[in-house]
Amino acid sequence: MLDVASDLCGVHAQVMSSAELTLWARVEGLEPDAVEHALWEERALVKTWAMRGTLHLLPATELSMWITAMGTRIERQFLNKARQRYFGFTHEEAVRLIDAIGKALDGRELTRAELAEAVGDERLLESWGAMLKPAAAAGELVFARGEGQKVRFTRPAWTPSDPAAALEEVARRYLRSGGPVTREDLARWWGASPAEGGRMLRSLEGELAEVAVAGAPMWMLAEDAVEAAALDPPGGVRLLPGFDQYVIAATRHAEALMPGPLKARVHRPQGWISPVLLIDGQLAGVWRHERKGKRLLVDVEPFAPVPAAARRDAEEEAERPSRPSSAARSS
């Protein structure tokens, strides 16, 4: 599970059930409470705001690298003039508040209300997390075990490293996970400008290979390009949850992975990414699930008729999250 979280550059965790299903789709025999245990008992996973200011689960052993790299984005992404005007703070106020958040959380686990009281700033109660996200990027805050419906935070232990080397490693990991990519793909994923994405690619210049995807130039790690050229076409049927990295990384590839008119069924408004039916690497439909008592009902909706064998595989796949006491159905 930790290896998969590392390979994916963290697991998207805006919705915790989707994060668990992202790992379930890739780790055979994953126990139902494995993610919770890794987060709050073993502390082997860390939940925090990361790329693009979105929630991710990151391996604890890699947290220092991610925080060091994210620290290079604080000024441009979180403390720029536009955000100062929108959220009503000055640069000096933000810097003081980030420092106060870290001191308040040092050795403690506080709810949002307790943290706001400790630092004397009610803006921390705002749902947008305008000050919580830069504090996370600065390494002053991560999630702790919640208290009922209330989230709690604590201060992580981490060791700063060379920012340039950390950014290189971030770019390398993204290319390994999501390549082939353009500079725009890298920039969009990291939450940076295309120019910054280009600089991150150039930092790996000696490790890259230019490839063509449907005639468009894109980039991969050279060692991965050699391996990819020898691969057979993808096969199999999988159900991927909402916000799955396979779909998030698609970007420019999306037209090759699914019929264009149906893209809106997957990439929905406000950045919502639907759960998808994956057949031979193609986004072939969407699915949803609903728990009714001890039963888990799974509805799979293909975009077009699918072969009988693929339908049977989809039904078997739908049974996996249902467990013996549940039921699954497809339509």
Secondary structure as UniProt FT lines:
FT   HELIX           2..7
FT   TURN            8..9
FT   STRAND          11..12
FT   HELIX           16..24
FT   TURN            25..26
FT   TURN            28..29
FT   TURN            32..33
FT   HELIX           34..40
FT   STRAND          45..49
FT   HELIX           51..53
FT   STRAND          55..59
FT   HELIX           60..62
FT   HELIX           63..71
FT   TURN            72..73
FT   HELIX           74..78
FT   HELIX           81..87
FT   HELIX           91..105
FT   TURN            106..107
FT   STRAND          110..111
FT   HELIX           112..119
FT   HELIX           122..125
FT   TURN            127..128
FT   TURN            130..131
FT   HELIX           132..137
FT   TURN            138..139
FT   STRAND          142..147
FT   TURN            148..149
FT   STRAND          150..154
FT   HELIX           163..178
FT   HELIX           183..190
FT   HELIX           194..202
FT   TURN            203..204
FT   HELIX           205..207
FT   STRAND          208..213
FT   TURN            214..215
FT   STRAND          216..221
FT   HELIX           222..229
FT   STRAND          237..240
FT   TURN            242..243
FT   HELIX           245..248
FT   TURN            249..250
FT   HELIX           251..253
FT   HELIX           254..257
FT   HELIX           260..262
FT   HELIX           263..266
FT   HELIX           269..271
FT   STRAND          276..279
FT   TURN            280..281
FT   STRAND          282..292
FT   TURN            293..294
FT   STRAND          295..302
FT   HELIX           308..319
FT   TURN            320..322
FT   TURN            324..325
//
